[in-house]
Amino acid sequence: MVLKIKNISKNFGGISALTDVTFSIEEGEIYGLIGPNGAGKTTMFNVITNMFPPSSGEISFLEKKITGLKPYKITDKGICRTFQNIRLFSQMTALENVLVGGHSRSKSGVFSGVFRTKSQRHEEEKLHQTAKELLELVGLTPYEDVAAENLAYGQQRRLEIARALASKPRLLLLDEPAAGMNETETEELVYLIQKVQQRGITVLLIEHDMPLVMKLCDRITVLNFGKKLAEGTPEEIQNNQAVIEAYLGKEEEDDIA
């Protein structure tokens, strides 16, 4: 088991953003986390990465408790994420952005960096090679020297994924990666996420694009008002009346199919 969420609650003052949520993700899965706006999905990502510590409950990663660890320690353990709003270094090139992710795994210290030791130079060469390979994976090789702010929106989304992959995660959290994408860009994203899975990386996905979710995900948890409403395969979720009513409304049943 890669990730286990056990009885997680998160309160902000008198407001309960998450209430007693439990689910688990197996290695190699693409797992969907869906629900209406305000259901607590991004809050769950923030709790997993300890940007917001949980009010109660426990989180385990690869069978070890990570509740309460500093965010950078959670990255070290092998969890990385993208954000709902793109957070690239806008004036850095595509290649430099990916290198930032790779440097989170750098073993070189201040001394070797200042004096450019042989081991530091060798590590830097490997980081550049990996960064270029990841740019090729996401289809951005021709744009490696282009500033991130000058890339098209869909390209920026793919660049964020490349930067996250550079940190060598075992679990990749994607927060609405298809938001704002056109149909062609969404199709390219589906193919990219499948390639990420083929690299042995488990994916936890927040997404409002239901055709994408149903096509990609092995299993899905549905949140509503911070509580777990349902869990199951795409087919089970598609046919769950409570999900249809809560997530899409009674008049829109056909849209989830």
N, C-alpha and C positions, 0 to 999 in steps of 0.2 A: 504494500500500500504506500502510495506516494504522499498523500495528504489526508489527514483526518481532522475534521472540524467537529468538535464535541460540545454541544450545549452552549454555543457562543451567544452572548448578549452584549449589546453596546448601547449605553445611555448617554445622551447629551443633556445634562440638567434633568428636566422632567420628561424629556422626549426619548422614547425607546426606538432606536434606529434598527436594532436587531434584537430578536427575542428567542432565545433557546434554539438556535439553528444548529442542526447536525447533518453532516453528509461526509462522504469519503470518496477519494479518487484513486483509481488503480493505475499502476504504471503503464504508460503508453496510450492512455485514453485522451480523447478530446472531450472535455466535460463542459457542458453549457450551464451558465447561471443566468436565468432570465426572470423577467417580471416587469410590472409597470414602472414608470418613473417614480422615484421615491421609495421603491420597494426595499432598498438597502443593499443593492448589488455592489456599488462602488465602495460603500462603507465596509462590506465584507473584504474586498481587496485591501483596503487600508488597514483593517484589523489583521489580516494574514501577514502583511508586511510590517506590522507594528507602527505604522504612521499614527494610528489611533490604537492604544492598548485596549483590549476587551474589558468590559465591566465584569464579566464572568465567563467561565468556560475554558476550554483547553484546545490548543492547536498542536498537532504532531506532524512532522515532516520526516519521511523515511524512518518511521517508528520512533523518532526522538522528539521530545517536547521542545517547541520553539517559542511558546507563549512568553512574552516579556523580553525577548532578545532585541537588541538594537537593530534598526533597519539594515545597517551595513553588515551585521552579522548574519542576518537572514539571507542577504545576497550571497555572502560567503558560503552559506550552507547549500545554495543552489536554486534559489527562487528569485526570479526577475520579472518585471512587469513593464507594460506600456500604460499610457494614461489616456483618459477620455479626451482631454485636450492635448494636442501635440506639444511635447516639451523637448524639442531639439535645440541645440546650440546654433541659432539661426545664421550667424556669420561665419561659422566653421564649415569646412567642406564636408561632403558626404563621408569621405574617407576618415576625416578627423573625428567626426561624430561617432563612427563605429569604433575607432581606436579608443575613445573615452570608455566605452563598454569593456574593451579588452584590458585596459589598464587597471580595472578593478580586480583583475586576477594577477597583476604583475607582482613578481617576487623581488624585484630590484628595490633597494633602499636608497636613501638620500646620497650616501657616499658613492655608490656605483653609478647613480644618475648624474652626479656632478662631474665625476672623473671618467665617465664613459668607459667603464671597464669592459673587457671582452664578453663577459657573461651578460652584461646589460645590453650591449650592442646585438648580441645573438638573440636575446629575448625580444628586443625591439623589432628585429627582422621578422621573427615569427609572428609577432602581433600584426605587422603590416601584411604579411602573407594571409593570415586568417581574416583580417578585415577585408582584403580584396576578394577572398573566397566568399565571404558573406554578402558583399555587394553583388557578386555574380549570382548568388542564390536568390536574392530579391530583385534581380533584374536592373541593377543600377550601376553596372560597370562603366557605361559611357559617361556617367555623371559624377565620378569619384572626386573630381576637382571642382565641382560646382557647389557654391554655398547652399546650405540647406534651405535658406529663405527663398532661393530662386528655383527650387524644385516644385513641380506640380503637387497638388494636395495628396493624391494617391501615392506619389513617389515618397512624400514625406512620411506617410503612414508606414510604407514598407521599410524606409530607412530606420524608423523607430524600432521595428522588429529586428532589423539587422544589428542595431546597437545593443538591444537586449540579448540577442543570441551570442554576442561577443563576450558576454560575461559567463558563458558556458553553463546555462541553467539546466537543472533536471526538470524544473517546473516553470513554465512560462505563463504568466497571467496577461491576458489581452483584454483591455477595457474598451469595448465598442470599436474594434479596428475598422469596421466597414462604414462607420458614421461619415456621411458626406460624400461617399464614393458613388460613382455612376455604375451602371450594370457591368461594363467591361472591367473596370477596376475591381469590382466585387468578385467577379469570376477569377481574376488573377490572384486575389487574396485567398480564395478558397484553395486554389492550387498550391499557394505558398504555405498555408497552414498545414496542408497534407504533407508537403515536403518536410516541414519542421517535425511533424509526427514521425515520419520515416527515419529521421535522424535519432530517434529514441527519446525525444523530448515530450513530456506530458504537457498538455495544454488545458488551462482553465479559461473559459471564454465568456465574457459578458457581451451580449449583442441583442439588438432590437430587430435585426433583419431575420425574420422567421424562416424563410426558405434557406438561408445560409446556415442557421442553427440546425435545422432539421436534416440538412444534407451532410453537415460536418460532424455533429456530435454523436458520441457513443451513448452517453447518458446525460440527463438534464435535471437540475433542481430549479424549481420555480419558487421565487419569493414574492410575498404580497404583504405590504405594511410591516416589513421587517420579520415576518414569520415564514417558515417553510410551508408552502401550500401543497407541493407535490414533488415527487422524484420518480424518474423512470427513463425508459428508452424514448427516442423521438416519437415512435408510434404510440406508446402509452400516453405521452404528454398530449399528442394531437387529439386523442380520444377522451381526455379527461375533462369532463364538463365543468368542474370547478375552475380549472385553468382557463378554459375558453371564456367563461363568464367574467373572471377576475382580470385576465390579462387583455382580452380583446373586446369584451362586451358581448352581450347575448346576440346582438344583430350581426356579428362579424365572424361567426363560427368558421365559415369557409376559408378565411384568410390564413388560418393556422395550418391548413393541410398542404 
